[in-house]
Amino acid sequence: MTITLALRASLLHFTDDPAIHESAIHWHSDGLLLLNQDKIAAAGDYEALKHLVPEHLSVQHFPGEIIMPGFIDTHIHYPQTDMIASPAPGLLPWLEQYTFPTERQFQDPAHANEVAGFFLDELLRCGTTTAMVYCTVHPQSVEAFFTQSERRNLRMVAGKVMMDRHCPEFLQDTAESSARDSEALIQKWHQRGRQLYAITPRFAPTSTPQQLHLAGELAKQYPDTFIQTHVAENKDECAWARALFPTARSYLDIYDQVGLMRPRAMYAHCIWLDDMDRRRMAETQSAVALCPTSNLFLGSGLFDFDKAEAAKVPLSIATDVGGGTSFSMLQTMNETYKVARMGGRYMPASSMFYTATLGAARAMQLENTIGSLKVGNEADFILVDPQATPLLARRNRHVNSLEEQLFVLAMLGDDRCIAATYAAGKLVHQQ
């Protein structure tokens, strides 16, 4: 085993859901992380592993900081970076007034490149090393995104929005052109280095039945691609979808009928599902991207954790920028906790950190690639400073357990807590 980098700090990662197995939390107060180029070579107690460090290699020591896997954001729109925090009375007017005019600019490759670069740097600044990303209807927006991601050697998932009705003409494709453009992008970018492609119908109301059918055909033809879309975000949208697809049993069933429910399918929001919908998600291993910040911002509703857990639906959490108001997964955990409490559920901090790392990787069917410090996984990780602000430093003098320390981070933490971000073993951000 060749060791190329050695980092000493506290270590935290998960081997399973801590809500089910307490032993799934792996914590080493004095830990050592060893890399072999871009892969995890070992992770554990410093005293047990220090003999593996070659004599010529200096151990980089970060006392008081925590090494953990990079965060995974399973639903975010990079073209909405410049319209984050835009006021509107609800989802549909927000789309019309802000989203569509902003996305129009991505027909310009230079603009798309500049925004993509800023967007990815902002993710890294917040400790997010993988995201499932919506581009725009323009193929050049996807080219720009993957070009910028490849330049940073990041593990990213992205796709061209498919949208052939109920939107401004300047953002409309056709069923045929969207399938043709998506396939060309799949063939160019999917599995190229660390880039992965997601078939991306925006949401059922903005796609004709023919477009959704062709998206389903692509999903069948390229079974290791991802699928991403929106479902059951708010009541007006649900009523609209049902009116447009009267033969579907439910909003989710629109996608199911065309073959868009399968492993590696990520459905954002999922607030207004019924029990049959949830069972179907579990059966197909389609996953939920829970977007609490966006749901609160747009007044969409509260996610039902108890019913999702009972149905064993794969769950992840996501920022949903620009409906969400922060790139920070720590701030998103803060909102997740509050949404759960409003539904009568207490969510431990360990569960939130699991859901933002290994839980998200599992929802994406990537748990043997990212999401933990398991030997052989890609070396995407962050250094977290629990004392990054005066308030955090003061509060952390009084913590009595790991759970309490993580809870304080989730409630009071933000981008300032991310001391450093590593992607594929390389330092890509430092405070």
ROVOMAR-961664 format. One record per residue (C-alpha): x, y, z. Coordinates in steps of 0.25 Angstrom, whole numbers, padded with zeros to 4 digits, always signed. Layout:
<nodes>
XYZ/...
</nodes>
This chain:
<nodes>
+0000+0000+0000/+0006+0013-0004/+0002+0025+0005/+0002+0039-0002/-0005+0047+0009/-0007+0046+0024/-0016+0055+0032/-0018+0055+0047/-0031+0060+0053/-0043+0055+0059/-0051+0045+0049/-0065+0043+0047/-0073+0035+0037/-0084+0024+0036/-0085+0010+0031/-0100+0009+0032/-0112+0017+0037/-0109+0021+0052/-0124+0021+0054/-0124+0006+0052/-0110+0002+0057/-0103+0011+0067/-0090+0004+0064/-0091+0010+0050/-0085+0023+0055/-0070+0022+0054/-0063+0033+0062/-0048+0034+0066/-0045+0046+0075/-0030+0045+0070/-0031+0039+0057/-0023+0037+0044/-0027+0038+0030/-0018+0032+0020/-0019+0033+0005/-0013+0026-0007/-0014+0036-0018/-0029+0039-0020/-0034+0027-0011/-0036+0025+0004/-0025+0015+0008/-0028+0015+0023/-0036+0022+0034/-0036+0020+0049/-0029+0023+0062/-0016+0030+0060/-0008+0021+0070/-0013+0008+0062/-0010+0014+0048/+0002+0023+0050/+0012+0011+0047/+0007+0011+0033/+0012+0025+0030/+0025+0025+0022/+0037+0031+0028/+0038+0042+0017/+0024+0046+0019/+0020+0057+0029/+0006+0056+0036/-0002+0068+0034/-0008+0071+0048/-0021+0078+0050/-0024+0078+0065/-0039+0081+0069/-0044+0079+0055/-0052+0068+0049/-0050+0060+0036/-0063+0055+0030/-0068+0051+0016/-0071+0062+0007/-0086+0066+0007/-0095+0061-0004/-0106+0070-0009/-0116+0062-0017/-0124+0074-0023/-0119+0088-0027/-0120+0097-0039/-0107+0103-0044/-0114+0113-0053/-0122+0119-0041/-0110+0124-0034/-0112+0138-0038/-0127+0138-0034/-0125+0132-0020/-0134+0139-0010/-0144+0144-0020/-0158+0148-0014/-0171+0142-0019/-0184+0137-0014/-0182+0123-0018/-0175+0113-0027/-0182+0116-0040/-0181+0131-0040/-0167+0129-0035/-0164+0121-0047/-0170+0131-0057/-0164+0144-0051/-0150+0140-0047/-0146+0126-0052/-0150+0125-0066/-0144+0139-0069/-0131+0136-0062/-0129+0122-0069/-0131+0129-0083/-0117+0135-0081/-0111+0121-0082/-0112+0120-0097/-0099+0128-0096/-0087+0118-0093/-0078+0129-0087/-0089+0133-0077/-0092+0118-0074/-0077+0116-0072/-0075+0127-0062/-0087+0123-0054/-0083+0109-0054/-0070+0112-0048/-0075+0121-0037/-0086+0111-0034/-0076+0099-0032/-0066+0108-0024/-0078+0112-0015/-0081+0097-0013/-0067+0094-0009/-0067+0106+0000/-0079+0100+0007/-0073+0086+0008/-0081+0079-0003/-0073+0070-0012/-0084+0063-0020/-0097+0069-0025/-0109+0065-0034/-0110+0078-0043/-0120+0083-0052/-0115+0091-0064/-0124+0098-0074/-0131+0094-0086/-0119+0098-0094/-0109+0087-0097/-0098+0098-0096/-0101+0099-0081/-0098+0085-0079/-0085+0086-0086/-0081+0098-0078/-0084+0091-0065/-0077+0078-0068/-0065+0085-0073/-0064+0093-0060/-0066+0081-0052/-0056+0072-0060/-0046+0084-0058/-0047+0082-0043/-0048+0067-0044/-0061+0066-0036/-0071+0055-0035/-0084+0062-0041/-0097+0058-0047/-0104+0067-0056/-0113+0068-0068/-0120+0076-0078/-0134+0080-0074/-0145+0075-0084/-0157+0084-0085/-0166+0085-0097/-0178+0092-0092/-0184+0102-0082/-0172+0110-0082/-0167+0122-0090/-0164+0119-0104/-0149+0124-0102/-0148+0112-0093/-0155+0101-0100/-0149+0089-0107/-0157+0078-0114/-0159+0064-0110/-0150+0059-0121/-0139+0070-0119/-0139+0068-0104/-0137+0053-0106/-0126+0055-0117/-0118+0065-0109/-0119+0057-0096/-0114+0045-0103/-0102+0052-0109/-0099+0058-0095/-0100+0044-0089/-0090+0038-0099/-0080+0050-0097/-0080+0052-0082/-0086+0040-0075/-0075+0032-0068/-0065+0042-0074/-0055+0043-0062/-0064+0046-0050/-0075+0052-0058/-0089+0045-0058/-0102+0049-0066/-0116+0050-0061/-0128+0050-0070/-0135+0062-0066/-0150+0065-0069/-0152+0078-0061/-0166+0073-0056/-0178+0066-0062/-0186+0079-0065/-0175+0085-0074/-0173+0072-0082/-0183+0066-0092/-0186+0051-0091/-0177+0049-0103/-0165+0055-0097/-0167+0047-0084/-0168+0035-0092/-0155+0038-0099/-0149+0041-0086/-0153+0027-0081/-0147+0021-0093/-0134+0027-0091/-0135+0023-0076/-0137+0008-0081/-0126+0009-0092/-0116+0015-0082/-0119+0008-0069/-0107+0013-0061/-0110+0028-0064/-0118+0036-0053/-0132+0042-0054/-0136+0054-0047/-0149+0062-0046/-0159+0069-0037/-0172+0063-0031/-0183+0067-0022/-0176+0080-0017/-0189+0088-0015/-0204+0086-0016/-0206+0095-0028/-0195+0088-0036/-0201+0074-0032/-0215+0079-0037/-0209+0084-0050/-0201+0071-0052/-0214+0063-0049/-0222+0071-0059/-0211+0069-0070/-0210+0054-0068/-0224+0050-0065/-0221+0035-0067/-0210+0035-0056/-0214+0029-0043/-0205+0040-0036/-0195+0051-0040/-0184+0041-0037/-0191+0030-0046/-0189+0040-0058/-0174+0036-0057/-0176+0022-0053/-0185+0019-0066/-0173+0023-0075/-0162+0016-0068/-0156+0027-0060/-0156+0020-0046/-0144+0011-0044/-0131+0011-0036/-0123+0024-0038/-0136+0032-0040/-0136+0044-0030/-0150+0051-0028/-0149+0065-0021/-0159+0069-0011/-0169+0057-0010/-0178+0065+0000/-0192+0062-0005/-0190+0047-0008/-0200+0036-0003/-0197+0023+0003/-0197+0015-0010/-0187+0025-0016/-0178+0023-0004/-0179+0008-0006/-0176+0009-0021/-0163+0018-0018/-0158+0007-0008/-0161-0004-0018/-0154+0003-0030/-0143+0009-0021/-0146+0022-0026/-0141+0033-0016/-0146+0045-0009/-0138+0058-0009/-0144+0065+0003/-0142+0081+0001/-0147+0087+0014/-0141+0101+0012/-0148+0102-0001/-0161+0096+0004/-0161+0106+0015/-0157+0118+0006/-0168+0115-0004/-0178+0111+0006/-0180+0097-0001/-0182+0088+0012/-0175+0079+0022/-0169+0066+0018/-0175+0054+0026/-0163+0046+0031/-0171+0036+0039/-0178+0031+0026/-0166+0031+0018/-0158+0023+0028/-0170+0013+0030/-0170+0011+0015/-0154+0010+0015/-0153+0020+0004/-0138+0024+0001/-0136+0038+0007/-0126+0049+0005/-0126+0064+0007/-0123+0075-0002/-0122+0090-0003/-0130+0093-0015/-0123+0106-0018/-0129+0115-0023/-0143+0112-0016/-0134+0108-0005/-0127+0120+0001/-0113+0114+0005/-0103+0105-0002/-0099+0100+0012/-0103+0086+0016/-0101+0090+0030/-0112+0101+0029/-0120+0091+0022/-0119+0081+0033/-0124+0092+0042/-0136+0094+0034/-0138+0078+0033/-0138+0078+0048/-0149+0088+0049/-0158+0082+0038/-0157+0069+0046/-0161+0075+0059/-0173+0082+0053/-0177+0068+0048/-0176+0063+0063/-0162+0056+0060/-0149+0058+0067/-0137+0056+0058/-0124+0053+0064/-0112+0060+0058/-0105+0047+0055/-0117+0044+0046/-0115+0057+0039/-0100+0056+0036/-0103+0041+0031/-0114+0046+0022/-0104+0057+0016/-0093+0047+0014/-0094+0032+0013/-0110+0032+0013/-0109+0041+0001/-0099+0032-0006/-0108+0020-0004/-0120+0028-0009/-0111+0030-0022/-0106+0016-0022/-0092+0021-0020/-0089+0016-0006/-0077+0008-0011/-0071+0021-0018/-0074+0033-0009/-0081+0036+0005/-0071+0030+0015/-0057+0028+0018/-0057+0013+0015/-0044+0008+0009/-0045+0009-0006/-0055+0020-0007/-0052+0033-0014/-0044+0042-0005/-0055+0053-0005/-0055+0059+0010/-0055+0072+0018/-0049+0077+0030/-0059+0083+0039/-0056+0094+0050/-0066+0093+0061/-0060+0106+0067/-0061+0114+0054/-0069+0126+0060/-0068+0132+0074/-0082+0126+0078/-0078+0112+0073/-0065+0113+0081/-0073+0117+0093/-0084+0107+0092/-0074+0095+0089/-0068+0098+0103/-0080+0092+0109/-0083+0080+0100/-0084+0066+0107/-0085+0056+0095/-0082+0054+0081/-0097+0055+0078/-0098+0069+0085/-0086+0074+0077/-0092+0070+0064/-0105+0076+0068/-0098+0089+0071/-0091+0089+0057/-0104+0086+0050/-0112+0097+0057/-0101+0108+0058/-0091+0104+0046/-0090+0109+0032/-0079+0111+0022/-0070+0117+0032/-0068+0103+0038/-0062+0097+0026/-0047+0099+0028/-0044+0091+0016/-0050+0082+0005/-0043+0071-0003/-0047+0065-0016/-0041+0052-0021/-0030+0054-0011/-0026+0068-0015/-0029+0081-0007/-0039+0089-0015/-0043+0099-0004/-0037+0105+0009/-0042+0116+0018/
</nodes>
